[in-house]
Amino acid sequence: MVDEKGDAVTPSAVAAIVAVREIARVRAASPEEHINVIHNLITSRSVPEAIEAAGATPVRTRVGHSLIKDEMKASGAIFGGEHSAHYYFRDFWGADNGMLAALHVLAEFGSGSAPLSELTDRYTPYSASGEINSTVTDVPAAYARIVEAYTGRGEFDELDGLTVSGTSDDGAFWWFNVRPSNTEPLLRLNAEAATPAGMQRVRDAVLELIRA
């Protein structure tokens, strides 16, 4: 999806928009239903925030098509969104359907008068690096350098690779995730922060460790 400025809309923004609309649709039909919505751990922080603000429960998962499908079934989630622009719908057999996601965004866009960039900017409040792949001859050693450098500086989570989250001196949040490829000598980095400067600091620091 591309806005009127020629800029690509982030998959996280699409996931947030569709999630909010799906929550409203299910809530209207079944007011008492407990609603779960899946997002993988690399989507923007704005996605679980939008899910919670809409009155549903965000379910954080690992990255991967088959893993998402399994979690959709296990959690009964009505919708799932990935950073890689895959969108899953409970009422479409839990399967990925880009057309349904596109129609949701078009419907939301058509209900107002603002350009698409303004609509999606509301769901893109933070700065993200996108996925950065680095060829690494010794993946475990690079991984160990990151662990050593960030021990005591942030919270560790090993749901999928290593996610480290923390706050800068001014209290603004940051996080990054590093995942080894299962098939190639690569480390994949995704980083996000409250500000562009914060994201760039984290991104560059972790890349330096990866590529040392």
Backbone as CSV, one residue per row, in Angstrom:
resi,resn,N_x,N_y,N_z,CA_x,CA_y,CA_z,C_x,C_y,C_z
1,MET,0.852,-1.186,0.000,0.000,0.000,0.000,0.888,1.237,0.000
2,VAL,0.563,2.187,-0.884,1.361,3.396,-1.067,0.448,4.608,-0.908
3,ASP,0.917,5.615,-0.143,0.075,6.786,0.092,0.218,7.806,-1.032
4,GLU,-0.452,8.937,-0.872,-0.488,9.942,-1.943,0.848,10.646,-2.145
5,LYS,1.782,10.449,-1.199,3.117,11.022,-1.332,4.099,10.068,-2.010
6,GLY,3.619,8.868,-2.309,4.496,7.856,-2.879,5.247,7.052,-1.851
7,ASP,4.895,7.208,-0.573,5.568,6.476,0.500,4.818,5.182,0.813
8,ALA,5.570,4.140,1.053,4.951,2.873,1.429,4.359,2.970,2.829
9,VAL,3.165,2.441,2.988,2.525,2.366,4.305,3.115,1.161,5.030
10,THR,3.505,1.333,6.276,4.125,0.220,6.993,3.094,-0.882,7.253
11,PRO,3.528,-2.137,7.173,2.619,-3.235,7.508,2.069,-3.134,8.930
12,SER,2.826,-2.548,9.844,2.323,-2.380,11.211,1.129,-1.428,11.240
13,ALA,1.187,-0.346,10.452,0.054,0.576,10.392,-1.173,-0.128,9.836
14,VAL,-0.976,-0.912,8.778,-2.094,-1.674,8.210,-2.641,-2.637,9.256
15,ALA,-1.761,-3.345,9.948,-2.210,-4.303,10.970,-3.033,-3.610,12.050
16,ALA,-2.601,-2.427,12.480,-3.329,-1.707,13.526,-4.705,-1.269,13.040
17,ILE,-4.769,-0.731,11.817,-6.054,-0.287,11.264,-7.023,-1.458,11.147
18,VAL,-6.541,-2.559,10.583,-7.417,-3.718,10.396,-7.825,-4.301,11.745
19,ALA,-6.897,-4.357,12.677,-7.219,-4.889,14.003,-8.348,-4.104,14.648
20,VAL,-8.255,-2.788,14.617,-9.276,-1.948,15.245,-10.634,-2.176,14.583
21,ARG,-10.650,-2.291,13.262,-11.913,-2.503,12.554,-12.479,-3.900,12.832
22,GLU,-11.623,-4.908,12.860,-12.100,-6.259,13.146,-12.631,-6.363,14.582
23,ILE,-11.957,-5.710,15.508,-12.439,-5.699,16.892,-13.829,-5.073,16.962
24,ALA,-14.014,-3.936,16.297,-15.319,-3.261,16.296,-16.391,-4.136,15.666
25,ARG,-16.050,-4.830,14.579,-17.019,-5.684,13.891,-17.466,-6.841,14.782
26,VAL,-16.503,-7.508,15.410,-16.838,-8.647,16.269,-17.558,-8.183,17.525
27,ARG,-17.125,-7.055,18.084,-17.756,-6.523,19.285,-19.232,-6.183,19.025
28,ALA,-19.527,-5.650,17.845,-20.912,-5.300,17.512,-21.794,-6.544,17.431
29,ALA,-21.236,-7.639,16.940,-22.016,-8.868,16.793,-22.082,-9.667,18.077
30,SER,-21.039,-9.543,18.919,-20.956,-10.347,20.140,-20.355,-9.504,21.261
31,PRO,-21.186,-8.645,21.889,-20.664,-7.665,22.852,-19.911,-8.258,24.032
32,GLU,-20.222,-9.481,24.439,-19.608,-10.066,25.621,-18.381,-10.921,25.304
33,GLU,-18.064,-11.094,24.032,-16.957,-11.977,23.657,-15.609,-11.387,24.077
34,HIS,-14.754,-12.239,24.645,-13.373,-11.824,24.903,-12.598,-11.928,23.599
35,ILE,-11.973,-10.838,23.187,-11.355,-10.773,21.868,-9.835,-10.756,21.984
36,ASN,-9.201,-11.710,21.324,-7.754,-11.751,21.198,-7.343,-11.351,19.780
37,VAL,-6.249,-10.629,19.682,-5.685,-10.263,18.386,-4.180,-10.518,18.440
38,ILE,-3.675,-11.195,17.420,-2.261,-11.574,17.373,-1.429,-10.513,16.662
39,HIS,-0.229,-10.299,17.187,0.791,-9.545,16.458,2.114,-10.239,16.722
40,ASN,2.988,-10.303,15.709,4.272,-10.921,16.007,5.178,-9.925,16.704
41,LEU,6.270,-10.426,17.263,7.071,-9.601,18.160,7.856,-8.499,17.455
42,ILE,7.819,-8.451,16.116,8.564,-7.422,15.393,7.657,-6.299,14.889
43,THR,6.357,-6.438,15.034,5.493,-5.318,14.667,5.777,-4.132,15.587
44,SER,5.393,-2.963,15.132,5.578,-1.756,15.931,4.848,-1.865,17.271
45,ARG,5.396,-1.206,18.253,4.740,-1.103,19.555,3.343,-0.502,19.416
46,SER,3.114,0.256,18.360,1.811,0.883,18.155,0.705,-0.140,17.916
47,VAL,1.062,-1.349,17.453,0.033,-2.356,17.157,-0.626,-2.867,18.441
48,PRO,0.122,-3.396,19.420,-0.557,-3.800,20.659,-1.221,-2.637,21.376
49,GLU,-0.658,-1.427,21.247,-1.310,-0.263,21.852,-2.675,-0.019,21.237
50,ALA,-2.780,-0.140,19.914,-4.069,0.058,19.243,-5.057,-1.039,19.613
51,ILE,-4.568,-2.260,19.722,-5.431,-3.383,20.099,-6.006,-3.171,21.497
52,GLU,-5.155,-2.802,22.444,-5.621,-2.561,23.806,-6.582,-1.383,23.869
53,ALA,-6.275,-0.308,23.135,-7.144,0.871,23.144,-8.527,0.549,22.593
54,ALA,-8.600,-0.439,21.712,-9.887,-0.840,21.132,-10.626,-1.843,22.008
55,GLY,-10.035,-2.221,23.140,-10.723,-3.084,24.092,-10.488,-4.563,23.920
56,ALA,-9.405,-4.949,23.207,-9.091,-6.358,23.014,-7.746,-6.682,23.660
57,THR,-7.397,-7.950,23.628,-6.149,-8.416,24.235,-5.128,-8.730,23.147
58,PRO,-3.967,-8.065,23.155,-2.923,-8.407,22.184,-2.204,-9.686,22.598
59,VAL,-1.947,-10.546,21.628,-1.231,-11.799,21.855,0.049,-11.745,21.034
60,ARG,1.176,-11.697,21.710,2.483,-11.553,21.054,3.029,-12.929,20.686
61,THR,3.472,-13.077,19.428,3.905,-14.384,18.957,5.261,-14.314,18.267
62,ARG,5.812,-15.483,17.997,7.009,-15.601,17.191,6.696,-15.272,15.733
63,VAL,7.755,-15.107,14.950,7.621,-14.803,13.526,7.440,-16.100,12.744
64,GLY,6.523,-16.095,11.778,6.403,-17.263,10.912,4.975,-17.628,10.596
65,HIS,4.731,-17.906,9.327,3.391,-18.179,8.814,2.728,-19.337,9.553
66,SER,3.414,-20.467,9.639,2.803,-21.637,10.273,2.607,-21.419,11.772
67,LEU,3.539,-20.707,12.408,3.409,-20.422,13.837,2.201,-19.533,14.111
68,ILE,1.999,-18.542,13.247,0.848,-17.643,13.418,-0.449,-18.422,13.273
69,LYS,-0.521,-19.269,12.266,-1.752,-20.055,12.063,-2.054,-20.924,13.283
70,ASP,-1.016,-21.563,13.829,-1.220,-22.392,15.022,-1.706,-21.551,16.196
71,GLU,-1.129,-20.372,16.361,-1.512,-19.510,17.476,-2.908,-18.932,17.275
72,MET,-3.279,-18.661,16.022,-4.645,-18.201,15.736,-5.647,-19.228,16.268
73,LYS,-5.377,-20.486,15.980,-6.288,-21.553,16.414,-6.266,-21.721,17.924
74,ALA,-5.056,-21.721,18.503,-4.932,-21.967,19.943,-5.559,-20.855,20.774
75,SER,-5.409,-19.608,20.328,-5.889,-18.468,21.109,-7.300,-18.031,20.737
76,GLY,-7.819,-18.533,19.612,-9.117,-18.076,19.133,-9.094,-16.645,18.654
77,ALA,-7.925,-16.155,18.272,-7.787,-14.755,17.852,-8.640,-14.474,16.618
78,ILE,-9.210,-13.283,16.580,-10.047,-12.911,15.437,-9.215,-12.393,14.270
79,PHE,-7.983,-11.953,14.567,-7.132,-11.364,13.535,-5.682,-11.492,13.976
80,GLY,-4.800,-11.576,12.986,-3.373,-11.578,13.269,-2.624,-10.773,12.230
81,GLY,-1.656,-9.978,12.667,-0.882,-9.152,11.741,0.604,-9.352,11.948
82,GLU,1.352,-9.428,10.838,2.801,-9.575,10.898,3.495,-8.352,10.306
83,HIS,4.757,-8.163,10.705,5.567,-7.066,10.183,5.849,-7.233,8.695
84,SER,5.697,-8.461,8.192,6.003,-8.772,6.802,4.793,-8.652,5.883
85,ALA,3.736,-7.987,6.355,2.535,-7.717,5.555,1.724,-8.976,5.265
86,HIS,1.662,-9.865,6.250,0.731,-10.990,6.204,-0.351,-10.725,7.244
87,TYR,-1.611,-10.958,6.840,-2.750,-10.630,7.699,-3.706,-11.814,7.710
88,TYR,-4.032,-12.286,8.904,-4.785,-13.521,9.082,-6.141,-13.219,9.727
89,PHE,-7.184,-13.883,9.244,-8.540,-13.605,9.694,-9.209,-14.883,10.188
90,ARG,-9.726,-14.831,11.408,-10.434,-15.988,11.954,-11.585,-16.400,11.049
91,ASP,-12.319,-15.416,10.517,-13.491,-15.723,9.711,-13.145,-15.990,8.250
92,PHE,-11.864,-16.128,7.974,-11.384,-16.638,6.681,-10.520,-17.870,6.970
93,TRP,-11.051,-18.733,7.830,-10.398,-20.001,8.200,-9.021,-19.793,8.834
94,GLY,-8.795,-18.636,9.437,-7.510,-18.360,10.053,-6.387,-18.138,9.066
95,ALA,-6.741,-17.975,7.805,-5.724,-17.882,6.755,-5.346,-16.438,6.453
96,ASP,-4.236,-16.292,5.752,-3.692,-15.011,5.322,-4.476,-14.514,4.110
97,ASN,-4.930,-13.258,4.148,-5.668,-12.714,3.010,-5.377,-11.227,2.869
98,GLY,-4.517,-10.884,1.921,-4.168,-9.489,1.690,-5.316,-8.670,1.144
99,MET,-6.208,-9.305,0.388,-7.330,-8.566,-0.182,-8.268,-8.061,0.910
100,LEU,-8.552,-8.913,1.898,-9.416,-8.465,2.994,-8.768,-7.307,3.755
101,ALA,-7.465,-7.392,3.976,-6.770,-6.301,4.658,-6.849,-5.015,3.851
102,ALA,-6.641,-5.125,2.542,-6.709,-3.943,1.684,-8.101,-3.320,1.714
103,LEU,-9.128,-4.154,1.694,-10.499,-3.634,1.721,-10.797,-2.934,3.040
104,HIS,-10.285,-3.456,4.123,-10.450,-2.786,5.415,-9.833,-1.385,5.383
105,VAL,-8.605,-1.291,4.888,-7.940,0.012,4.857,-8.669,0.961,3.918
106,LEU,-9.117,0.455,2.770,-9.866,1.303,1.833,-11.165,1.795,2.459
107,ALA,-11.842,0.924,3.206,-13.084,1.321,3.864,-12.822,2.397,4.911
108,GLU,-11.759,2.230,5.686,-11.414,3.224,6.703,-11.032,4.541,6.046
109,PHE,-10.248,4.461,4.996,-9.836,5.653,4.251,-11.048,6.367,3.657
110,GLY,-11.970,5.588,3.091,-13.140,6.167,2.446,-14.146,6.767,3.398
111,SER,-14.040,6.437,4.689,-15.011,6.951,5.657,-14.675,8.370,6.117
112,GLY,-13.506,8.879,5.719,-13.108,10.225,6.122,-12.652,11.042,4.930
113,SER,-12.144,12.226,5.213,-11.702,13.119,4.137,-10.193,13.341,4.141
114,ALA,-9.495,12.818,5.130,-8.049,13.027,5.222,-7.323,12.156,4.201
115,PRO,-6.162,12.597,3.728,-5.367,11.758,2.837,-4.858,10.518,3.568
116,LEU,-4.447,9.530,2.781,-4.029,8.270,3.374,-2.845,8.453,4.320
117,SER,-1.936,9.371,3.997,-0.770,9.575,4.862,-1.187,10.024,6.254
118,GLU,-2.212,10.863,6.359,-2.670,11.308,7.679,-3.315,10.165,8.453
119,LEU,-4.087,9.340,7.745,-4.712,8.191,8.398,-3.655,7.256,8.956
120,THR,-2.676,6.906,8.143,-1.689,5.922,8.582,-0.672,6.506,9.556
121,ASP,-0.433,7.822,9.490,0.482,8.447,10.454,-0.004,8.284,11.886
122,ARG,-1.320,8.213,12.071,-1.863,8.034,13.417,-1.436,6.703,14.014
123,TYR,-1.133,5.746,13.148,-0.728,4.421,13.601,0.773,4.191,13.407
124,THR,1.502,5.268,13.119,2.957,5.169,12.933,3.645,6.244,13.763
125,PRO,3.454,6.230,15.085,3.991,7.305,15.914,5.467,7.159,16.256
126,TYR,6.033,5.979,15.991,7.397,5.708,16.416,8.310,5.513,15.201
127,SER,9.590,5.411,15.461,10.576,5.276,14.384,11.131,3.853,14.379
128,ALA,11.056,3.195,13.228,11.505,1.810,13.112,12.585,1.686,12.049
129,SER,13.477,0.730,12.243,14.593,0.530,11.317,14.218,-0.283,10.096
130,GLY,13.130,-1.081,10.197,12.923,-2.118,9.201,13.920,-3.246,9.437
131,GLU,13.751,-4.345,8.720,14.625,-5.494,8.938,15.948,-5.307,8.210
132,ILE,17.043,-5.445,8.946,18.392,-5.284,8.403,19.125,-6.614,8.556
133,ASN,19.536,-7.201,7.430,20.226,-8.482,7.450,21.733,-8.272,7.358
134,SER,22.477,-8.983,8.177,23.936,-8.927,8.170,24.486,-10.336,8.010
135,THR,25.389,-10.509,7.045,26.075,-11.788,6.897,27.147,-11.887,7.976
136,VAL,27.098,-12.948,8.752,27.982,-13.101,9.916,28.620,-14.483,9.852
137,THR,29.943,-14.536,9.953,30.628,-15.827,9.868,30.445,-16.644,11.132
138,ASP,30.324,-15.984,12.279,30.149,-16.683,13.550,28.944,-16.078,14.266
139,VAL,27.774,-16.618,13.962,26.532,-16.079,14.525,26.510,-16.180,16.052
140,PRO,26.865,-17.310,16.654,26.842,-17.374,18.124,27.736,-16.334,18.785
141,ALA,28.900,-16.052,18.182,29.807,-15.063,18.778,29.201,-13.669,18.717
142,ALA,28.578,-13.338,17.585,27.932,-12.032,17.461,26.784,-11.905,18.455
143,TYR,26.029,-12.965,18.586,24.912,-12.995,19.531,25.431,-12.777,20.954
144,ALA,26.556,-13.438,21.277,27.138,-13.306,22.618,27.621,-11.890,22.881
145,ARG,28.157,-11.219,21.856,28.602,-9.824,22.034,27.427,-8.921,22.390
146,ILE,26.307,-9.163,21.764,25.125,-8.343,22.035,24.631,-8.584,23.455
147,VAL,24.578,-9.845,23.845,24.134,-10.179,25.202,25.036,-9.516,26.231
148,GLU,26.338,-9.595,26.023,27.281,-9.003,26.977,27.122,-7.486,27.032
149,ALA,26.954,-6.856,25.871,26.883,-5.396,25.822,25.615,-4.858,26.472
150,TYR,24.510,-5.611,26.397,23.232,-5.082,26.889,22.777,-5.685,28.205
151,THR,23.557,-6.579,28.757,23.209,-7.087,30.084,23.236,-5.940,31.095
152,GLY,22.129,-5.765,31.794,22.013,-4.679,32.765,21.515,-3.377,32.181
153,ARG,21.385,-3.314,30.859,20.937,-2.079,30.210,19.492,-2.143,29.741
154,GLY,18.927,-3.339,29.724,17.556,-3.496,29.263,17.013,-4.849,29.672
155,GLU,15.739,-5.056,29.415,15.085,-6.324,29.708,15.265,-7.276,28.532
156,PHE,15.583,-8.538,28.834,15.809,-9.546,27.813,14.570,-10.424,27.658
157,ASP,14.307,-10.808,26.416,13.188,-11.689,26.095,13.663,-12.585,24.957
158,GLU,13.546,-13.896,25.135,14.023,-14.829,24.111,12.880,-15.638,23.506
159,LEU,11.726,-15.007,23.338,10.604,-15.664,22.672,10.988,-16.096,21.264
160,ASP,11.700,-15.231,20.545,12.138,-15.522,19.182,13.420,-14.733,18.943
161,GLY,14.578,-15.404,18.959,15.832,-14.677,18.955,15.995,-13.963,20.281
162,LEU,16.564,-12.767,20.229,16.754,-11.966,21.434,16.113,-10.604,21.239
163,THR,15.196,-10.257,22.121,14.617,-8.921,22.152,15.098,-8.231,23.411
164,VAL,15.628,-7.032,23.247,16.071,-6.227,24.378,15.281,-4.925,24.340
165,SER,14.701,-4.545,25.462,13.926,-3.312,25.532,14.372,-2.494,26.731
166,GLY,14.339,-1.175,26.575,14.757,-0.301,27.656,14.316,1.124,27.413
167,THR,14.851,2.032,28.205,14.544,3.452,28.055,15.847,4.236,28.037
168,SER,15.840,5.339,27.307,16.999,6.220,27.247,16.986,7.162,28.452
169,ASP,17.985,8.005,28.554,18.106,8.905,29.709,16.906,9.834,29.851
170,ASP,16.252,10.155,28.722,15.100,11.049,28.785,13.789,10.306,29.009
171,GLY,13.877,8.990,29.231,12.688,8.198,29.513,11.984,7.643,28.301
172,ALA,12.497,7.942,27.092,11.872,7.439,25.869,12.234,5.970,25.663
173,PHE,11.272,5.189,25.183,11.495,3.753,25.037,12.316,3.435,23.793
174,TRP,12.938,2.251,23.820,13.567,1.655,22.638,13.517,0.142,22.792
175,TRP,13.586,-0.553,21.674,13.739,-2.003,21.701,14.394,-2.454,20.409
176,PHE,15.006,-3.618,20.463,15.495,-4.240,19.240,15.378,-5.750,19.368
177,ASN,15.295,-6.392,18.218,15.247,-7.850,18.162,16.306,-8.326,17.171
178,VAL,17.059,-9.333,17.569,18.051,-9.967,16.701,17.692,-11.442,16.607
179,ARG,17.530,-11.927,15.381,17.168,-13.331,15.163,18.140,-13.969,14.176
180,PRO,18.732,-15.092,14.526,19.548,-15.817,13.540,18.652,-16.462,12.487
181,SER,19.100,-16.446,11.242,18.401,-17.171,10.191,18.551,-18.658,10.404
182,ASN,17.507,-19.410,10.074,17.572,-20.864,10.201,18.298,-21.520,9.033
183,THR,18.487,-20.783,7.935,19.013,-21.388,6.711,20.254,-20.702,6.164
184,GLU,20.596,-19.513,6.676,21.725,-18.751,6.147,22.552,-18.188,7.300
185,PRO,23.820,-17.834,7.048,24.658,-17.243,8.104,24.334,-15.763,8.299
186,LEU,23.110,-15.489,8.700,22.618,-14.123,8.825,22.092,-13.858,10.222
187,LEU,22.240,-12.614,10.653,21.497,-12.110,11.801,20.568,-11.022,11.291
188,ARG,19.324,-11.081,11.706,18.317,-10.119,11.274,18.033,-9.168,12.434
189,LEU,18.175,-7.880,12.166,17.960,-6.870,13.200,16.728,-6.045,12.874
190,ASN,15.867,-5.866,13.873,14.778,-4.893,13.829,14.868,-4.037,15.080
191,ALA,14.766,-2.736,14.913,14.845,-1.821,16.057,13.744,-0.780,15.955
192,GLU,13.282,-0.309,17.102,12.266,0.750,17.143,12.507,1.594,18.380
193,ALA,12.195,2.868,18.278,12.319,3.771,19.423,11.276,4.866,19.299
194,ALA,11.128,5.608,20.373,10.127,6.676,20.394,10.468,7.798,19.421
195,THR,11.760,7.978,19.132,12.193,9.070,18.252,13.143,8.535,17.184
196,PRO,13.264,9.228,16.058,14.232,8.800,15.039,15.658,8.749,15.571
197,ALA,16.047,9.745,16.362,17.405,9.760,16.897,17.644,8.563,17.809
198,GLY,16.668,8.237,18.635,16.797,7.095,19.527,16.920,5.795,18.758
199,MET,16.110,5.641,17.704,16.181,4.435,16.888,17.543,4.311,16.226
200,GLN,18.044,5.422,15.690,19.330,5.390,14.995,20.461,5.010,15.944
201,ARG,20.407,5.508,17.173,21.446,5.155,18.149,21.452,3.662,18.431
202,VAL,20.270,3.124,18.679,20.175,1.697,18.983,20.559,0.870,17.761
203,ARG,20.018,1.219,16.618,20.322,0.478,15.382,21.823,0.422,15.121
204,ASP,22.470,1.584,15.183,23.896,1.647,14.852,24.748,0.912,15.880
205,ALA,24.382,1.017,17.152,25.146,0.343,18.197,25.067,-1.172,18.051
206,VAL,23.876,-1.681,17.759,23.720,-3.133,17.625,24.371,-3.632,16.340
207,LEU,24.242,-2.874,15.262,24.912,-3.274,14.014,26.427,-3.343,14.192
208,GLU,26.980,-2.418,14.967,28.411,-2.451,15.213,28.821,-3.724,15.942
209,LEU,27.989,-4.158,16.878,28.274,-5.404,17.592,28.133,-6.606,16.680
210,ILE,27.108,-6.587,15.838,26.870,-7.712,14.935,28.021,-7.871,13.951
211,ARG,28.502,-6.743,13.444,29.474,-6.767,12.341,30.920,-6.611,12.806
212,ALA,31.158,-6.665,14.111,32.516,-6.496,14.638,33.464,-7.595,14.147
